[in-house]
Amino acid sequence: MSDLVPANFGPLLREWRLARRLSQQALAERAEVSTRHLSFIETGRARASREMTLVLGNALELPLRERNVLLGAAGFAPVYRETALDAAPMSHFSRALDFLLRQQEPYPAFVLDRVWNIVRMNGGATRLFTKILQDRPLPPPIVLRNMAHAIFHPEGLRDILVDWPQLAAVMADRLHREAAFDRSPGGARALRDEVLRYDGVPMRLRLPGLDEAPPPITLAAHLRFPDGSEARFFTTLTTLGTPLDVTAEEVRIESYFPMDDATEAFVHALRPSA
């Protein structure tokens, strides 16, 4: 290993510290090191050991993927593995996801990866998607496989979502927050930049912090279909446990719950007759 201090480690550490809105003193206290030593690491006057890099990643509460990025910037190999969801070592995790999807029936639920790709869906979600696509031109494939593109793409859900401006503002804020901690190629930053460039997306949503509306207690979606029927859902995002695998940490389940009796009846009406 070279004794040279990697040139990009200090600036990256500082960028993450500022994104967490931490002073050098606050981060030093979390990491139980001196402020002077932390300052030397950020400016490149000192080199962080592998152990110190892991301590700093933990003190910053970085996602596992970003801890691997920090290790790479410091000149060390990644610590946290990234296993495909359909790989044998993930079979128990995969079964847990399928169980949760089944438990959500008849309400819709989706398994999403870190950039909002739809990995799996339950029967309720399939039926809802079928209803959305009924009597409409088929949208581009990206709209069918990615939730962020479905919301922002001009041929996505804009004409179905009655409260699209409010929902888009909440989603844009979430994408900005996720982008602040994802420097990886093809990650949250790339997704944010792509979907917020679509025609019709308000300029205020394209920069973080410019939308001043207070966030809602729950994320609501009011859908109106071409046949005049309507449904109102609120959504939740669930992650599983405290995994030590990058894929497992990043997987989330988006679940839809009826907000009123009419939507409850709508969901049950979509189910096939016995």
Buried (B, 14 or more C-beta within 10 A) or exposed (E): EEEEBBEEBBEBBBBBBEBBEBEBEBBBBBBEBEBEBBBBBBEBEBBBEBEBBBBBBEBBEBBBBBBBBBBBBBBBEBBBEBBEBEEEEBEEBBEBBEEBBEEBBBBBBBBBBBBBBBBBBBBBBEBBBEBBBEEEEEBEEBBBEBBBBBBBBEBBBBEBBBBBEBBBBBBBBBBBEBBBBBBBEEBBBBBBEBBBEBEEBEEEBBEBEBBEEEEEEEBBBBBBBEEEEEBBBBBEEEEBEEBEBBBBBBBBBBBBBBBEEEBBEBBEEBEEEE
